Amino acid sequence: MLPSTHRLVRPSALVLFALLAAACNRTPAAPAGPAVTADTWVVVNGKAITRQDVDKAYRRSRDAGATASEEDAVLAKMGLLDDLIIQELLLSKATELKVEVPQAELDTAEANAKKNIPDDVFQQQLTQRGLTPADMRESLRRELVTQKVIAHEVTDKITVGDQEVTDLFNANRAQFNLPEEAYHLAQIVITPGPDQQLANGTGDDATTPQAAAQKVQMLMERLKAGASFRDLAAGYSEDPETAARGGDLGLVPMSRLQQAPPQLRNAVLGKAPGSVNVAASNGAYTLVLVVSREPAGQRDLSTPGMKDNLRASLKARKEQVLRAAFITAARNDAKVEHYLARRLVEAKGVVAGGQPVTPAAATATK
């Protein structure tokens, strides 16, 4: 018989081995999500978007001297919050795809953002908005990353075949028989006051004459630096009808141009294709791109530029559809907890100090 001390050790060892085996087979606990506080507005797949994040985006997109009611400010921030949710989904996708922005590319973007603006003036603009150079640089980085994800998952996957171009022309042949000379135009509209139906991609809205003038200067500088007119129109134009299609106005016949205000007429007539000119009136501005000048008569597929324009139009349509579907699918697959919306419902839309007036806003909830 074994000594009594050995009899005591053996059962204890068996228990220990059993515990170790159970530990090895146990599924690891999921990492805890972020603590939810009154300043937690949304959680996307475990990543919090806070009131401070939205406030920074709001300050970046609004004139520093502009004032708005608490309700208008919260409504604008809800729109920006939705943009940040989409951005967070795209950033998560970027991690999966191993998409990164090289340091040199980020440096170039930062230099373009500050181009022709004296350092002291640029710093003053940041200070007025309560931002730092690091805030701006991080915002640029996130924007560039999300652009790369869209290019990888949407733009690069779109193809337009020759037969599609031919079919589009044949279906719209009558539109290419111009009874009179016309200009193919695109526009970016900037108004000096708040726009209730803003539908651009960045949420940027010039709300004062000074902000409108500064926005024109910024856009013209970005165009000079090589930015796409279509992308800038989609991101910044304050015209809800044309922003969604990159500012495209299509063919405008000469008879309509002759009836347009003098400022718009002068921005088009006699201007070279590819040029961008500014028409100003009562504090509002229209950046007009002359895409081409088209003589009267019937066009066909052999007309210079016809196939390229049709191909670009088809690609833009497909990209718009695929982009919307991609973002919708990404959002459906994500876990999005919208605490701000929930609190606003509980508060019946009443806000004070930028927060819903409800106990839920002052306590941590899950």
VOVEX-168738 format. One record per residue (C-alpha): x, y, z; residue in three letters; residue number from 1. Coordinates in pm, whole numbers, plus 50000, padded with zeros to 5 digits. Example, Ala and Ser with C-alpha at 12.3 -4.5 7.8 and 13.67 -1.06 7.14 Angstrom:
<atoms>
<atom east="51230" north="49550" up="50780" aa="ala" i="1"/>
<atom east="51367" north="49894" up="50714" aa="ser" i="2"/>
</atoms>
This chain:
<atoms>
<atom east="50000" north="50000" up="50000" aa="met" i="1"/>
<atom east="50123" north="50345" up="49914" aa="leu" i="2"/>
<atom east="50192" north="50590" up="50191" aa="pro" i="3"/>
<atom east="49897" north="50810" up="50282" aa="ser" i="4"/>
<atom east="50068" north="51126" up="50153" aa="thr" i="5"/>
<atom east="50082" north="50978" up="49799" aa="his" i="6"/>
<atom east="49713" north="50890" up="49815" aa="arg" i="7"/>
<atom east="49638" north="51257" up="49888" aa="leu" i="8"/>
<atom east="49853" north="51395" up="49602" aa="val" i="9"/>
<atom east="49718" north="51174" up="49323" aa="arg" i="10"/>
<atom east="49350" north="51288" up="49336" aa="pro" i="11"/>
<atom east="49463" north="51652" up="49354" aa="ser" i="12"/>
<atom east="49676" north="51609" up="49041" aa="ala" i="13"/>
<atom east="49383" north="51454" up="48854" aa="leu" i="14"/>
<atom east="49166" north="51753" up="48946" aa="val" i="15"/>
<atom east="49440" north="51989" up="48829" aa="leu" i="16"/>
<atom east="49475" north="51810" up="48494" aa="phe" i="17"/>
<atom east="49096" north="51821" up="48451" aa="ala" i="18"/>
<atom east="49091" north="52194" up="48518" aa="leu" i="19"/>
<atom east="49374" north="52251" up="48270" aa="leu" i="20"/>
<atom east="49194" north="52049" up="48006" aa="ala" i="21"/>
<atom east="48874" north="52242" up="48061" aa="ala" i="22"/>
<atom east="49065" north="52568" up="48033" aa="ala" i="23"/>
<atom east="49219" north="52460" up="47704" aa="cys" i="24"/>
<atom east="48879" north="52366" up="47559" aa="asn" i="25"/>
<atom east="48696" north="52675" up="47680" aa="arg" i="26"/>
<atom east="48617" north="52942" up="47419" aa="thr" i="27"/>
<atom east="48804" north="53262" up="47508" aa="pro" i="28"/>
<atom east="48580" north="53539" up="47631" aa="ala" i="29"/>
<atom east="48511" north="53809" up="47377" aa="ala" i="30"/>
<atom east="48702" north="54129" up="47448" aa="pro" i="31"/>
<atom east="48496" north="54382" up="47636" aa="ala" i="32"/>
<atom east="48357" north="54666" up="47429" aa="gly" i="33"/>
<atom east="48421" north="55032" up="47509" aa="pro" i="34"/>
<atom east="48263" north="55175" up="47820" aa="ala" i="35"/>
<atom east="47944" north="55356" up="47723" aa="val" i="36"/>
<atom east="47915" north="55705" up="47871" aa="thr" i="37"/>
<atom east="47702" north="56011" up="47801" aa="ala" i="38"/>
<atom east="47960" north="56109" up="47538" aa="asp" i="39"/>
<atom east="47936" north="55775" up="47353" aa="thr" i="40"/>
<atom east="47715" north="55846" up="47055" aa="trp" i="41"/>
<atom east="47764" north="55533" up="46844" aa="val" i="42"/>
<atom east="47955" north="55205" up="46873" aa="val" i="43"/>
<atom east="48051" north="55037" up="46544" aa="val" i="44"/>
<atom east="48178" north="54681" up="46577" aa="asn" i="45"/>
<atom east="48310" north="54763" up="46922" aa="gly" i="46"/>
<atom east="48469" north="55096" up="46820" aa="lys" i="47"/>
<atom east="48319" north="55403" up="46986" aa="ala" i="48"/>
<atom east="48241" north="55725" up="46801" aa="ile" i="49"/>
<atom east="48215" north="55995" up="47065" aa="thr" i="50"/>
<atom east="48061" north="56335" up="47095" aa="arg" i="51"/>
<atom east="48413" north="56479" up="47071" aa="gln" i="52"/>
<atom east="48472" north="56302" up="46737" aa="asp" i="53"/>
<atom east="48153" north="56448" up="46593" aa="val" i="54"/>
<atom east="48226" north="56794" up="46735" aa="asp" i="55"/>
<atom east="48563" north="56795" up="46557" aa="lys" i="56"/>
<atom east="48397" north="56697" up="46229" aa="ala" i="57"/>
<atom east="48136" north="56968" up="46284" aa="tyr" i="58"/>
<atom east="48402" north="57234" up="46345" aa="arg" i="59"/>
<atom east="48592" north="57125" up="46034" aa="arg" i="60"/>
<atom east="48283" north="57157" up="45813" aa="ser" i="61"/>
<atom east="48133" north="57480" up="45949" aa="arg" i="62"/>
<atom east="48235" north="57844" up="45946" aa="asp" i="63"/>
<atom east="48390" north="57927" up="46283" aa="ala" i="64"/>
<atom east="48183" north="58245" up="46319" aa="gly" i="65"/>
<atom east="47849" north="58091" up="46225" aa="ala" i="66"/>
<atom east="47582" north="58028" up="46486" aa="thr" i="67"/>
<atom east="47297" north="57779" up="46479" aa="ala" i="68"/>
<atom east="47016" north="57675" up="46709" aa="ser" i="69"/>
<atom east="47077" north="57367" up="46923" aa="glu" i="70"/>
<atom east="46823" north="57172" up="46718" aa="glu" i="71"/>
<atom east="46988" north="57268" up="46386" aa="asp" i="72"/>
<atom east="47332" north="57186" up="46526" aa="ala" i="73"/>
<atom east="47222" north="56843" up="46648" aa="val" i="74"/>
<atom east="47053" north="56771" up="46314" aa="leu" i="75"/>
<atom east="47375" north="56861" up="46130" aa="ala" i="76"/>
<atom east="47577" north="56646" up="46369" aa="lys" i="77"/>
<atom east="47344" north="56352" up="46311" aa="met" i="78"/>
<atom east="47430" north="56374" up="45943" aa="gly" i="79"/>
<atom east="47802" north="56393" up="46019" aa="leu" i="80"/>
<atom east="47767" north="56103" up="46260" aa="leu" i="81"/>
<atom east="47621" north="55892" up="45982" aa="asp" i="82"/>
<atom east="47922" north="55983" up="45767" aa="asp" i="83"/>
<atom east="48156" north="55881" up="46051" aa="leu" i="84"/>
<atom east="47976" north="55547" up="46083" aa="ile" i="85"/>
<atom east="48035" north="55478" up="45714" aa="ile" i="86"/>
<atom east="48395" north="55592" up="45748" aa="gln" i="87"/>
<atom east="48449" north="55357" up="46041" aa="glu" i="88"/>
<atom east="48308" north="55068" up="45838" aa="leu" i="89"/>
<atom east="48546" north="55149" up="45552" aa="leu" i="90"/>
<atom east="48842" north="55182" up="45789" aa="leu" i="91"/>
<atom east="48759" north="54840" up="45928" aa="ser" i="92"/>
<atom east="48753" north="54707" up="45573" aa="lys" i="93"/>
<atom east="49089" north="54873" up="45510" aa="ala" i="94"/>
<atom east="49238" north="54674" up="45797" aa="thr" i="95"/>
<atom east="49112" north="54351" up="45637" aa="glu" i="96"/>
<atom east="49253" north="54452" up="45299" aa="leu" i="97"/>
<atom east="49578" north="54583" up="45451" aa="lys" i="98"/>
<atom east="49519" north="54919" up="45285" aa="val" i="99"/>
<atom east="49750" north="55191" up="45412" aa="glu" i="100"/>
<atom east="49849" north="55545" up="45313" aa="val" i="101"/>
<atom east="50224" north="55595" up="45257" aa="pro" i="102"/>
<atom east="50379" north="55877" up="45457" aa="gln" i="103"/>
<atom east="50478" north="56061" up="45138" aa="ala" i="104"/>
<atom east="50120" north="56053" up="45010" aa="glu" i="105"/>
<atom east="49989" north="56192" up="45336" aa="leu" i="106"/>
<atom east="50255" north="56465" up="45330" aa="asp" i="107"/>
<atom east="50145" north="56563" up="44979" aa="thr" i="108"/>
<atom east="49778" north="56577" up="45081" aa="ala" i="109"/>
<atom east="49866" north="56795" up="45379" aa="glu" i="110"/>
<atom east="50075" north="57028" up="45161" aa="ala" i="111"/>
<atom east="49787" north="57062" up="44913" aa="asn" i="112"/>
<atom east="49546" north="57144" up="45194" aa="ala" i="113"/>
<atom east="49773" north="57429" up="45307" aa="lys" i="114"/>
<atom east="49879" north="57540" up="44959" aa="lys" i="115"/>
<atom east="49897" north="57920" up="44916" aa="asn" i="116"/>
<atom east="49780" north="57975" up="45273" aa="ile" i="117"/>
<atom east="50039" north="58141" up="45501" aa="pro" i="118"/>
<atom east="50129" north="57926" up="45802" aa="asp" i="119"/>
<atom east="50002" north="58183" up="46052" aa="asp" i="120"/>
<atom east="49667" north="58216" up="45871" aa="val" i="121"/>
<atom east="49631" north="57839" up="45847" aa="phe" i="122"/>
<atom east="49706" north="57798" up="46218" aa="gln" i="123"/>
<atom east="49458" north="58073" up="46299" aa="gln" i="124"/>
<atom east="49187" north="57892" up="46101" aa="gln" i="125"/>
<atom east="49258" north="57571" up="46293" aa="leu" i="126"/>
<atom east="49253" north="57752" up="46626" aa="thr" i="127"/>
<atom east="48919" north="57918" up="46546" aa="gln" i="128"/>
<atom east="48772" north="57571" up="46492" aa="arg" i="129"/>
<atom east="48933" north="57425" up="46804" aa="gly" i="130"/>
<atom east="49151" north="57189" up="46597" aa="leu" i="131"/>
<atom east="49519" north="57101" up="46589" aa="thr" i="132"/>
<atom east="49751" north="57015" up="46298" aa="pro" i="133"/>
<atom east="49740" north="56656" up="46423" aa="ala" i="134"/>
<atom east="49359" north="56659" up="46400" aa="asp" i="135"/>
<atom east="49377" north="56776" up="46040" aa="met" i="136"/>
<atom east="49645" north="56523" up="45947" aa="arg" i="137"/>
<atom east="49446" north="56235" up="46098" aa="glu" i="138"/>
<atom east="49135" north="56350" up="45917" aa="ser" i="139"/>
<atom east="49328" north="56352" up="45588" aa="leu" i="140"/>
<atom east="49466" north="56006" up="45658" aa="arg" i="141"/>
<atom east="49122" north="55860" up="45724" aa="arg" i="142"/>
<atom east="48981" north="56025" up="45413" aa="glu" i="143"/>
<atom east="49263" north="55887" up="45194" aa="leu" i="144"/>
<atom east="49225" north="55537" up="45338" aa="val" i="145"/>
<atom east="48851" north="55529" up="45275" aa="thr" i="146"/>
<atom east="48906" north="55655" up="44919" aa="gln" i="147"/>
<atom east="49147" north="55368" up="44859" aa="lys" i="148"/>
<atom east="48896" north="55116" up="44994" aa="val" i="149"/>
<atom east="48623" north="55249" up="44761" aa="ile" i="150"/>
<atom east="48866" north="55236" up="44470" aa="ala" i="151"/>
<atom east="48962" north="54876" up="44556" aa="his" i="152"/>
<atom east="48612" north="54746" up="44625" aa="glu" i="153"/>
<atom east="48407" north="54956" up="44383" aa="val" i="154"/>
<atom east="48581" north="55162" up="44114" aa="thr" i="155"/>
<atom east="48841" north="54903" up="44014" aa="asp" i="156"/>
<atom east="48576" north="54633" up="43976" aa="lys" i="157"/>
<atom east="48363" north="54820" up="43722" aa="ile" i="158"/>
<atom east="48404" north="54746" up="43352" aa="thr" i="159"/>
<atom east="48215" north="54887" up="43055" aa="val" i="160"/>
<atom east="48215" north="54683" up="42734" aa="gly" i="161"/>
<atom east="48201" north="54820" up="42381" aa="asp" i="162"/>
<atom east="47857" north="54666" up="42326" aa="gln" i="163"/>
<atom east="47722" north="54854" up="42628" aa="glu" i="164"/>
<atom east="47849" north="55180" up="42479" aa="val" i="165"/>
<atom east="47684" north="55100" up="42145" aa="thr" i="166"/>
<atom east="47355" north="55005" up="42310" aa="asp" i="167"/>
<atom east="47350" north="55329" up="42513" aa="leu" i="168"/>
<atom east="47409" north="55535" up="42200" aa="phe" i="169"/>
<atom east="47140" north="55354" up="42001" aa="asn" i="170"/>
<atom east="46887" north="55393" up="42284" aa="ala" i="171"/>
<atom east="46952" north="55768" up="42301" aa="asn" i="172"/>
<atom east="47038" north="55848" up="41939" aa="arg" i="173"/>
<atom east="46783" north="56132" up="41923" aa="ala" i="174"/>
<atom east="46958" north="56312" up="42210" aa="gln" i="175"/>
<atom east="47276" north="56332" up="42003" aa="phe" i="176"/>
<atom east="47106" north="56515" up="41716" aa="asn" i="177"/>
<atom east="47153" north="56874" up="41827" aa="leu" i="178"/>
<atom east="46924" north="57129" up="41662" aa="pro" i="179"/>
<atom east="47162" north="57406" up="41772" aa="glu" i="180"/>
<atom east="47507" north="57459" up="41915" aa="glu" i="181"/>
<atom east="47541" north="57352" up="42280" aa="ala" i="182"/>
<atom east="47789" north="57339" up="42564" aa="tyr" i="183"/>
<atom east="47844" north="57037" up="42786" aa="his" i="184"/>
<atom east="47874" north="57189" up="43136" aa="leu" i="185"/>
<atom east="47925" north="57090" up="43499" aa="ala" i="186"/>
<atom east="47891" north="57305" up="43809" aa="gln" i="187"/>
<atom east="47975" north="57344" up="44177" aa="ile" i="188"/>
<atom east="47729" north="57569" up="44359" aa="val" i="189"/>
<atom east="47816" north="57755" up="44680" aa="ile" i="190"/>
<atom east="47558" north="57963" up="44868" aa="thr" i="191"/>
<atom east="47620" north="58215" up="45149" aa="pro" i="192"/>
<atom east="47356" north="58073" up="45384" aa="gly" i="193"/>
<atom east="47253" north="57741" up="45542" aa="pro" i="194"/>
<atom east="47114" north="57483" up="45298" aa="asp" i="195"/>
<atom east="46838" north="57262" up="45439" aa="gln" i="196"/>
<atom east="46856" north="57008" up="45154" aa="gln" i="197"/>
<atom east="47233" north="56968" up="45146" aa="leu" i="198"/>
<atom east="47325" north="56642" up="44972" aa="ala" i="199"/>
<atom east="47699" north="56649" up="44915" aa="asn" i="200"/>
<atom east="47941" north="56382" up="45031" aa="gly" i="201"/>
<atom east="48124" north="56582" up="45299" aa="thr" i="202"/>
<atom east="47835" north="56772" up="45459" aa="gly" i="203"/>
<atom east="48028" north="57096" up="45395" aa="asp" i="204"/>
<atom east="47796" north="57398" up="45388" aa="asp" i="205"/>
<atom east="47914" north="57759" up="45366" aa="ala" i="206"/>
<atom east="47679" north="57948" up="45594" aa="thr" i="207"/>
<atom east="47809" north="58306" up="45557" aa="thr" i="208"/>
<atom east="47933" north="58519" up="45263" aa="pro" i="209"/>
<atom east="48285" north="58505" up="45406" aa="gln" i="210"/>
<atom east="48273" north="58125" up="45434" aa="ala" i="211"/>
<atom east="48141" north="58101" up="45077" aa="ala" i="212"/>
<atom east="48431" north="58311" up="44944" aa="ala" i="213"/>
<atom east="48683" north="58101" up="45136" aa="gln" i="214"/>
<atom east="48526" north="57782" up="45004" aa="lys" i="215"/>
<atom east="48558" north="57905" up="44645" aa="val" i="216"/>
<atom east="48926" north="57979" up="44702" aa="gln" i="217"/>
<atom east="48982" north="57634" up="44854" aa="met" i="218"/>
<atom east="48809" north="57456" up="44567" aa="leu" i="219"/>
<atom east="48994" north="57652" up="44297" aa="met" i="220"/>
<atom east="49324" north="57574" up="44466" aa="glu" i="221"/>
<atom east="49240" north="57205" up="44478" aa="arg" i="222"/>
<atom east="49147" north="57212" up="44110" aa="leu" i="223"/>
<atom east="49479" north="57379" up="44026" aa="lys" i="224"/>
<atom east="49653" north="57105" up="44225" aa="ala" i="225"/>
<atom east="49491" north="56841" up="44001" aa="gly" i="226"/>
<atom east="49179" north="56741" up="44194" aa="ala" i="227"/>
<atom east="48888" north="56598" up="43994" aa="ser" i="228"/>
<atom east="48606" north="56847" up="43930" aa="phe" i="229"/>
<atom east="48358" north="56561" up="43949" aa="arg" i="230"/>
<atom east="48487" north="56449" up="44291" aa="asp" i="231"/>
<atom east="48487" north="56803" up="44430" aa="leu" i="232"/>
<atom east="48132" north="56862" up="44302" aa="ala" i="233"/>
<atom east="48010" north="56539" up="44463" aa="ala" i="234"/>
<atom east="48184" north="56627" up="44788" aa="gly" i="235"/>
<atom east="48124" north="57002" up="44820" aa="tyr" i="236"/>
<atom east="47855" north="57137" up="44585" aa="ser" i="237"/>
<atom east="47554" north="57279" up="44768" aa="glu" i="238"/>
<atom east="47313" north="57208" up="44482" aa="asp" i="239"/>
<atom east="47125" north="56890" up="44585" aa="pro" i="240"/>
<atom east="47023" north="56802" up="44229" aa="glu" i="241"/>
<atom east="47363" north="56804" up="44059" aa="thr" i="242"/>
<atom east="47601" north="56718" up="44346" aa="ala" i="243"/>
<atom east="47503" north="56350" up="44332" aa="ala" i="244"/>
<atom east="47611" north="56327" up="43967" aa="arg" i="245"/>
<atom east="47937" north="56515" up="44007" aa="gly" i="246"/>
<atom east="47790" north="56849" up="43902" aa="gly" i="247"/>
<atom east="47705" north="56733" up="43550" aa="asp" i="248"/>
<atom east="47452" north="56957" up="43370" aa="leu" i="249"/>
<atom east="47464" north="56772" up="43040" aa="gly" i="250"/>
<atom east="47430" north="56962" up="42712" aa="leu" i="251"/>
<atom east="47300" north="57317" up="42748" aa="val" i="252"/>
<atom east="47179" north="57466" up="42415" aa="pro" i="253"/>
<atom east="47291" north="57812" up="42311" aa="met" i="254"/>
<atom east="46937" north="57948" up="42334" aa="ser" i="255"/>
<atom east="46925" north="57865" up="42706" aa="arg" i="256"/>
<atom east="47267" north="58016" up="42765" aa="leu" i="257"/>
<atom east="47155" north="58340" up="42602" aa="gln" i="258"/>
<atom east="46874" north="58360" up="42860" aa="gln" i="259"/>
<atom east="47105" north="58290" up="43158" aa="ala" i="260"/>
<atom east="47225" north="58569" up="43389" aa="pro" i="261"/>
<atom east="47525" north="58760" up="43247" aa="pro" i="262"/>
<atom east="47764" north="58617" up="43506" aa="gln" i="263"/>
<atom east="47687" north="58259" up="43402" aa="leu" i="264"/>
<atom east="47692" north="58344" up="43032" aa="arg" i="265"/>
<atom east="48032" north="58505" up="43061" aa="asn" i="266"/>
<atom east="48166" north="58200" up="43249" aa="ala" i="267"/>
<atom east="48083" north="57979" up="42949" aa="val" i="268"/>
<atom east="48077" north="58161" up="42617" aa="leu" i="269"/>
<atom east="48413" north="58171" up="42444" aa="gly" i="270"/>
<atom east="48582" north="57965" up="42716" aa="lys" i="271"/>
<atom east="48806" north="57673" up="42625" aa="ala" i="272"/>
<atom east="48698" north="57316" up="42703" aa="pro" i="273"/>
<atom east="48847" north="57206" up="43033" aa="gly" i="274"/>
<atom east="48846" north="57555" up="43181" aa="ser" i="275"/>
<atom east="48676" north="57639" up="43511" aa="val" i="276"/>
<atom east="48539" north="57988" up="43567" aa="asn" i="277"/>
<atom east="48359" north="58145" up="43862" aa="val" i="278"/>
<atom east="48024" north="58326" up="43835" aa="ala" i="279"/>
<atom east="47932" north="58535" up="44141" aa="ala" i="280"/>
<atom east="47599" north="58691" up="44232" aa="ser" i="281"/>
<atom east="47469" north="58825" up="44567" aa="asn" i="282"/>
<atom east="47725" north="58631" up="44771" aa="gly" i="283"/>
<atom east="47658" north="58303" up="44588" aa="ala" i="284"/>
<atom east="47910" north="58139" up="44355" aa="tyr" i="285"/>
<atom east="47898" north="57888" up="44072" aa="thr" i="286"/>
<atom east="48214" north="57719" up="43952" aa="leu" i="287"/>
<atom east="48143" north="57629" up="43589" aa="val" i="288"/>
<atom east="48341" north="57362" up="43405" aa="leu" i="289"/>
<atom east="48320" north="57379" up="43025" aa="val" i="290"/>
<atom east="48346" north="57010" up="42935" aa="val" i="291"/>
<atom east="48305" north="57061" up="42559" aa="ser" i="292"/>
<atom east="48149" north="57277" up="42292" aa="arg" i="293"/>
<atom east="47922" north="57087" up="42056" aa="glu" i="294"/>
<atom east="47815" north="57214" up="41710" aa="pro" i="295"/>
<atom east="47464" north="57147" up="41578" aa="ala" i="296"/>
<atom east="47397" north="56823" up="41392" aa="gly" i="297"/>
<atom east="47373" north="56446" up="41438" aa="gln" i="298"/>
<atom east="47649" north="56268" up="41629" aa="arg" i="299"/>
<atom east="47750" north="55909" up="41586" aa="asp" i="300"/>
<atom east="47996" north="55677" up="41754" aa="leu" i="301"/>
<atom east="48276" north="55800" up="41527" aa="ser" i="302"/>
<atom east="48237" north="56156" up="41658" aa="thr" i="303"/>
<atom east="48554" north="56246" up="41855" aa="pro" i="304"/>
<atom east="48503" north="56192" up="42226" aa="gly" i="305"/>
<atom east="48160" north="56029" up="42187" aa="met" i="306"/>
<atom east="48264" north="55678" up="42294" aa="lys" i="307"/>
<atom east="48477" north="55810" up="42580" aa="asp" i="308"/>
<atom east="48192" north="56026" up="42713" aa="asn" i="309"/>
<atom east="47940" north="55742" up="42691" aa="leu" i="310"/>
<atom east="48182" north="55501" up="42858" aa="arg" i="311"/>
<atom east="48246" north="55751" up="43139" aa="ala" i="312"/>
<atom east="47872" north="55803" up="43185" aa="ser" i="313"/>
<atom east="47805" north="55430" up="43207" aa="leu" i="314"/>
<atom east="48092" north="55379" up="43450" aa="lys" i="315"/>
<atom east="47968" north="55663" up="43671" aa="ala" i="316"/>
<atom east="47618" north="55509" up="43685" aa="arg" i="317"/>
<atom east="47752" north="55165" up="43772" aa="lys" i="318"/>
<atom east="47988" north="55309" up="44031" aa="glu" i="319"/>
<atom east="47704" north="55497" up="44200" aa="gln" i="320"/>
<atom east="47496" north="55180" up="44226" aa="val" i="321"/>
<atom east="47782" north="54955" up="44338" aa="leu" i="322"/>
<atom east="47906" north="55208" up="44593" aa="arg" i="323"/>
<atom east="47559" north="55239" up="44749" aa="ala" i="324"/>
<atom east="47520" north="54860" up="44756" aa="ala" i="325"/>
<atom east="47868" north="54806" up="44902" aa="phe" i="326"/>
<atom east="47814" north="55054" up="45184" aa="ile" i="327"/>
<atom east="47465" north="54923" up="45257" aa="thr" i="328"/>
<atom east="47595" north="54565" up="45275" aa="ala" i="329"/>
<atom east="47884" north="54668" up="45500" aa="ala" i="330"/>
<atom east="47643" north="54845" up="45734" aa="arg" i="331"/>
<atom east="47404" north="54550" up="45742" aa="asn" i="332"/>
<atom east="47690" north="54316" up="45830" aa="asp" i="333"/>
<atom east="47813" north="54542" up="46109" aa="ala" i="334"/>
<atom east="47696" north="54580" up="46465" aa="lys" i="335"/>
<atom east="47597" north="54944" up="46501" aa="val" i="336"/>
<atom east="47463" north="55070" up="46833" aa="glu" i="337"/>
<atom east="47329" north="55424" up="46791" aa="his" i="338"/>
<atom east="47306" north="55558" up="47145" aa="tyr" i="339"/>
<atom east="47249" north="55920" up="47041" aa="leu" i="340"/>
<atom east="46944" north="55831" up="46833" aa="ala" i="341"/>
<atom east="46806" north="55621" up="47117" aa="arg" i="342"/>
<atom east="46853" north="55908" up="47364" aa="arg" i="343"/>
<atom east="46695" north="56161" up="47129" aa="leu" i="344"/>
<atom east="46389" north="55937" up="47099" aa="val" i="345"/>
<atom east="46371" north="55907" up="47477" aa="glu" i="346"/>
<atom east="46408" north="56286" up="47511" aa="ala" i="347"/>
<atom east="46142" north="56344" up="47243" aa="lys" i="348"/>
<atom east="46394" north="56550" up="47049" aa="gly" i="349"/>
<atom east="46460" north="56799" up="47329" aa="val" i="350"/>
<atom east="46828" north="56900" up="47352" aa="val" i="351"/>
<atom east="47032" north="57129" up="47572" aa="ala" i="352"/>
<atom east="47404" north="57187" up="47556" aa="gly" i="353"/>
<atom east="47423" north="56960" up="47253" aa="gly" i="354"/>
<atom east="47289" north="56657" up="47440" aa="gln" i="355"/>
<atom east="46941" north="56500" up="47463" aa="pro" i="356"/>
<atom east="46757" north="56602" up="47778" aa="val" i="357"/>
<atom east="46713" north="56256" up="47925" aa="thr" i="358"/>
<atom east="46857" north="56066" up="48222" aa="pro" i="359"/>
<atom east="47007" north="55820" up="47974" aa="ala" i="360"/>
<atom east="47243" north="56091" up="47855" aa="ala" i="361"/>
<atom east="47390" north="56134" up="48196" aa="ala" i="362"/>
<atom east="47441" north="55772" up="48291" aa="thr" i="363"/>
<atom east="47626" north="55482" up="48136" aa="ala" i="364"/>
<atom east="47384" north="55250" up="47963" aa="thr" i="365"/>
<atom east="47413" north="54934" up="47760" aa="lys" i="366"/>
</atoms>
